[in-house]
Amino acid sequence: MTRRVLVRDRAIGGGAPVVVQSMCNTKTTDVEATVAQIERLERAGCEIVRVAVPDMPAAHALPAILERISIPLVADIHFDHRLALAAVDAGVDKLRLNPGNITDPAKIEDVARAAADAGIPIRVGANSGSLAPDYTDEHGHATARGLVDSAMNEIRLLERIGFEEIVVSLKATDVRMTIEANREIARETDYPLHIGVTEAGTLHEGSIRSAIGLGLLLSEGIGDTIRVSLAGDPVEEVRVAYEILRSLGLRQRGIDLHVCPTCGRTRIDLASIAEGVRAELGDIVEPLHVALMGCIVNGLGEVRDADVGLVGGDGVGSIYIDGTLADAEIPEGKLVRETIRYVRERLEKGGGT
């Protein structure tokens, strides 16, 4: 088991549930846009949020953001250690430092002392795209071992001055390199690990790559907090993260929606019905198992295990609650509305299975 590190009141490691993180893609100096995005992320289930601090104006915007949000805020720092010091002064809850572009031991130690005085942790975040030359191979390419060595070097610098409130992340665009690096560092340190596949891609390919990389590591007990890195709306990162965790039985939040893939037996537009149900139930945080099935072949068995289930017929559908038929022969045009109604009524009676 890894150590426990607190980010404000949010525990990472030490047996705590895997924490879901994301990062704003707004300009940090645009306080209104950044706060609005953080609020959307929090509603989606984000538990720690990170913002870029590329310059002093961004650092100076941090207090205004902090006073308007409720989840812990991480300052993402590269190149200039003075930005980290300014972020500490601003009151952030955690720092992310990149050992690939802040390499001067004296500057790293200055930041660590400031963080220690403020009582905030540091994430040592090594990325394959920004490794210092000392940690690449003879052709200048990143390796799993280079990621490990880069992070461990900075960890030793922090430990040398007694700083141990550390979270570690090793991320690569290559899924296999990410897995190998995290397996190696998990054998070498007990600091909690933040895992993710960096620059994973758009929603489609990024979700797949992240599910494979994070899923394999999490199934081995490696990873205390995760970020799914996707190009686009960061709210989708949170949704995908929870789906990965739910698939492994590690976290339960919101609707667990199971939909049959459909075949020639299906006589309703199940894909559209599923999308309509999913879109209308995005506000639900209580766990609930919903099964939407196109015919009776597997449908009756699936809805028996669901809190709310739909089995399609020829232009109609039947809805089951806790495996018992509740409503039959509902016209196809009303199935989205009626499924949503039954889901919300089921939630009013108590949580799901």
N, C-alpha and C positions, 0 to 999 in steps of 0.2 A: 504493500500500500504506500502511496506517496504521502508526503507531508501535506498539511493543510495550510493554505495561504488565504488570508482575508482580503477581499477587495471591497472596502467599506464594510458592509455587513454580509457580503456574498462569499461563501466558502468555496474555494477551489481545492480539490484533492482531499486527502484524509478520509476517503469514503463518502464524501458528499456527492449528491447527484451530479451527473455531467452537466456543466453550465453551457448555455447557448449564447454565443456572442455574434455580433455583426459590426459593420463599420459604415459610417455615413459616407455618401459620395457627394454631399453638398460641399460648397466652399465654407470652411469653418468661420470665416469672417462674416458670412451671411447668417446671423444668429437666428433670424426668424425661420429660414428654410431648414437650418440644422435642427432646431428645437422641434419643428413640425415633423421632420423625418424620424427623430428619436422617439417622439410620441407614437408614431405609427409602428415603429419597430417594437416598442414596449408592448403595445396592444397585441402584436403578433406573437409575443413571448420572448423577445430578446431580453437577456438578463444582465448583460454588460455590453456597453457600446463604446466604440473607438472612433476618434476623429483625427484627421490629419492636422499636424501642426508644422507646416512647411516654412513659416516665417514668423516674425514677431507680431504682426497684426493678428495672425491666427491665435497665437498664445494670449494676446490681450483680449481676445473675444471669449476665452474660456470661462471667466467668472460669470459673464452674462448668460452663458449656456447652462452652467452648473446651477444657478439659482432658479432655473425654470424646469429642470428635469428631476426625476426621482430615482433613476437607475444609475449605477456607478459608471463614471466616465474615464476612459483611458486616452492618454495623449500619445499619438504615434509620432515618434521622433527619429529623424535621420540626419546625418551629416554634421549638425551643429549642436553641441552639448548645451549651449546657452539656451536653446529652445526648451530643453528638458528642465533646466533650472527655472525658467519662466513659467513652465507648466506646473511645476511643484508650487511655486509661489501663488499661482492662480487657484490652487486647491483641488487639482485633479485627484482621482482615486487610485490611479495606477499609471505607470510609464511603460511604453514599449520602446526599447532601444535595439538598434540593429548593430550587431558586432562587426558587420561587414563595412560599415561606413562611419562609425565612431570608434576609432581604434586606439587613441591615446590613453594609456592607463591612468594618467593623472586626471584627465577630463572625466573618465568613467567613474573614478573614485569620488570626484567632486559631486557628481550627480547622485551617487549612491549615498553619500553622507547627507545630502539634502533630502533625499527620499526617506532615509532612516529618521531624520529629525521630524519629518512630516508624518511618519508612520504609514507610508504607502509602499506597495510592492513594485518590483520591476519585472517586466517580461523580457527575457533575453530571446530575441526573435531573429533567428538566422534563416535567410532565404537563398535558394539556389541561384537566383538572379543577381544577388548582391554580395556574394562572398568576397572577402578580401583575397588578394592574389596568393597570400601564404597558404590558403586553404583550398585552392583549386588544383587540378592535376596538371601535368606538364603541358597540356594544350590549352590551359585556361578554363577548363570545364569543371562544373560543380560535381561533387561526389557525395555519397551518403556519409562517408567517413569525414570528409571536409566539413560538412554541416555540423557533425558531432563535435569535431575538434574546435571549430570556431566558437560554438556555444560554450563548450567546457572551458576554453581559455577565459572567456568573460566571466563565467561563474567563479572561477578561481580568483579573478581580480576582485570580485565582489566579496567573496568569502574572506579574502585577505584583510579586509577592513571590518570584518564581522557582520557583513550584510548577508542575510539568508532568507529574506522575504522575496523569493524568486519563483517565477513561473518560466518555463522554457518552451520554445516552439522551434521546430525544424520543418520547414515547408519547401517543397519543390514542385515544379510543374509536372514532373515525371512521377506518376503514382507509385511505381515500384521503388524509386529513390526515397520518396517520402516514407513509405512503409519501412524500408531498411534502416533509414536514419533514426526513426523513432523507436524501432526495436532495439537498436544499439544503445541509444542514450537512456532508454528505460532500464538497461542493465547497468549503467554507469552512475546513475544519480537517482535519488528519490524525490527530487523536486517535482511538483505537479506539471503535467504536460498539456499545453494547448496545441491541438492538432488540426490540420487542414491541408488540403491540396491547393497551392497558391496558383493564381491565374488559371483556374480550372476551365473557364470558358463561359459561354452563354448558358441559359437555363437548361437546355437539353443536355449538351455534352458535359457541362460543369456538374450537373446533378449526378450524372452517371459516374464520372470520375471520382467525385467526392464520396458517393455511396460506396464505391469499391475501396478506396483508400481508407476512409474513416471507418467504414464497416469492418474491414479486416482488423484494424488496430483495436477498435473498441471491443470486438469479439474476443480479443486476446487480453483484455483488461488494460489496454494502453490508451490513455487519453482521459483527462479530467475536465477539459473544456474544449469546445469546438467552434470553428467558424467554417461555414460553407462559402467559398469565394466564388461569386457569380458576377458576370457583367450585367448591369441593369439594376432594377429595383432591389435594394438590400432586404426588403421584406420577404422576398422570395428565398433569400438565404436562410432566414429563420424558419420558414415553412419546410424547406427541404431538410434542415438540421433536425427538426422534430420528427420528420418522417423516418430519417435514418435511426434516430434513437428509439422511436416507437417500434420499428421493425426488429430491433434487437432486444426489446423488452426493457430498455434502460430508462425511458421517460414516457409518461402518458399525458397528453394534453390535446384537447379538442376532439374533433370527429375523426375516428378511425374508419375511413371509408373504403369498403371493399366492393369492387364492381367487376362483374363477369366480363370477359373479353368479347362476348357476343359471337354468334355463328348463324348459320342459316335457319336455326330454329327460332331465333329472336323475332318477335312481331311488334316490338315497340322501339322507338328511337332512344335506346338506353343511354347512349353516349351523351346526348343532349340533356336527358333527364339528370344524369349524374353531374354534369357540369352545372346545371341549374341548382341542384341541391348543394353542391360544394360551394358555389358562389354565395348562397344565402346563409350558410352556416359558418362562415369564416369568423364570426364574432364569438363563437362558443369556445370556452376554455376547459370546461368539464369534459373528462374523457367519456366517449360514447362510441360503441361499435355499431356502425350502420352498414348493411349489406344490400346492394342493389343488383338483382339477378334477372337475366333475360328470359329464363324458362324454368321448368320444374326439374330438369335433369339433376343439376346440383343445387338449384335454388332452394328447395325445401330444406335440405340439409344445412345450407349456409345460414338461412334466416333463423333456423332453430338455435344457432349459437350467437345470434346478434341481438342487440337491444332493440333495434328497429330494423325491419327488413322489408324489401319489396321484391315480389316475384311477378314478372311480366307474363301476360298472355297475348291473345290476338287483339291488339289495340286497347287492352285494358291491363290493370295490375291489381295485385292484392297486397295489403300491408299487414305485417306481423309485428307484434310487440312482445318481446321476451319469448319468442318462439310460438306465440299463439295468434291465430288469425284475428285481426281487429277490424278489417274492412276489405270487402271483395268487390271485384268488377268495377274498379274506379276507372273512368275513361282516361285515356292516355294524356289528354290535354290538361288534366287536373292532377297528374301524378306528382309533379314537382311541388305544387302547393300543398297537397295532402301529406306528402312525405315530410316536408318541413314542419307542418303543423303537428304531426305525430311525434317527431323528434323533440320539438320544444315541450310538448305535453309530457313526454317520457322524462325529460330533464327536470321538469317541475316535481316529479315524483321521487327524484333521487338520482345519484350518479349511476354510471353504467357499469357493465361487468368488467 
